[in-house]
Amino acid sequence: MATMGGLSNLGSGVVGMSGRQAVTPALGTRQFRLGAVRLPLLSPGRIYTCGITPYDVTHLGHAATFLWSDVCATAMRLTGVDVVTCRNVTDVDDVLTSAAAARGRHYDEFALSQEFLFEQDMSALQVRRPDHEPRARHHVAHVIALASALLAYKKAYVRDGYVFFRGSAVPEEFGIGREEALQLSREFGDNPDDPRRDDPFDVEVWRPSDETHPAWPSPWGWGRPGWHAECAAMAHAHLGPGFDVLAGGADLVFPHHAYQIALGEAASRITHLARGRLAVGQVGINGAKMAKSTGNLVLVSDLLQKHRPAAIRLLVLDRRWADPWEYRPELLVTAEERLDRLYSAAGRPADNSTAAEAVVDALLADLDVPTALNVAEEAGGDAARVLLRTLRLDGVVL
């Protein structure tokens, strides 16, 4: 029986009846669901992942976001479509500039050294390299164009060298109460009390730079982009005015993702910047969020010295993607044991196409990895091999 690959691999077509072999019906019939949203996919599917600010090493909380984004792209490909992936690097950021200055290094050179370490960790974890890896410092012109469009549509205003986006409605649109929104804005380095703003929830699209910060020329003077505007501009530059999935940590839902979406929709006049959202549950340790800012970290590089990369992948993926969870060392022991059971199951000669399809169906139904794992371990054979290959737990180097 002939099999059907991705939509771009159907060839030139067949003339006459003799070449029309029976085919598997998967192409075009499999549907992908993310959360409560069904996402019928055109080809290519497009996924944008909010990437790193490269000022420190990679911790397990970071890795969780990028592993789930990787699995989401893989599941989208199971429907038969090609998938284009984009993961940005926020290399224009005040925290990065300060970290570089503390080490006596230029911000962009320091960022590149941290990116190298990050990429080593992602490669070891078998995270597929994205098709596009835009850096904020290469997209300043795109931010200037974004700001100009917002000004033309009266969605922004200029004051003292700043361009502010009119964001008063953003918290309510994303279901965030005023006091919580103010608190979250401050936690993420915004300044809602800035008297230059018409409203506390207006945010910087462009801001002036003093001598300690990188600066570029603009119609509003020398300055640098705002954080939310960087992602909005980079996504538009590489995926167009709208895409299928916006991925990132759950802690970025507000303010970052909310404003990225609001900026992109206001500038392009579309209704939905992203049709689906993958807000990956936070990883904690000792009762607190795992974060660089607190030093409350489990480093991927440390885990890789003691555990198989596939076991670390399994540790992260053996749960629902939106659920927050606490890291404990014994969980990695459990993951190692389950990985061995899956390898044993894959070695059984069972040829059960129904179970293998059930694995695929589970992954397409909101990335339900726990169900897929249970089916694979119980049925063994083809089902286990499909799961190990699809989740890249099989040890095959990309």
Protein Blocks (a to p, Z undefined) as FASTA:
>chain_A
ZZdddfklnonojedjklmccddfkgopaccdehjbccdddddddddddddddfbccdfk
lmmmmmmmmmmmmmmmmnopacdddddddfbcfklmmmmmmnopafklmmmmmmmmmmmm
mmmnopacdfbdcdfklmmmmmmmmmmmmmmnopacceehiacddfklmmmmnopafklm
mmmmmmnopafklmkbmbfkbccfbdcddfkbccdddfkbpcdddfklmmmmmmmmmnoj
bdfbdcddfklmpmklmmmmmmmmmmnopablblbdcddddddeehiacdfklopacdfk
lmmmmpcfklmmmmmmnccfklccdddfklmmmmmmmmmmmmmmmmpcbdcfklmmmmmm
mmmnopiaklmmmmmmmngmmllmmmmmmnopnopaZZ
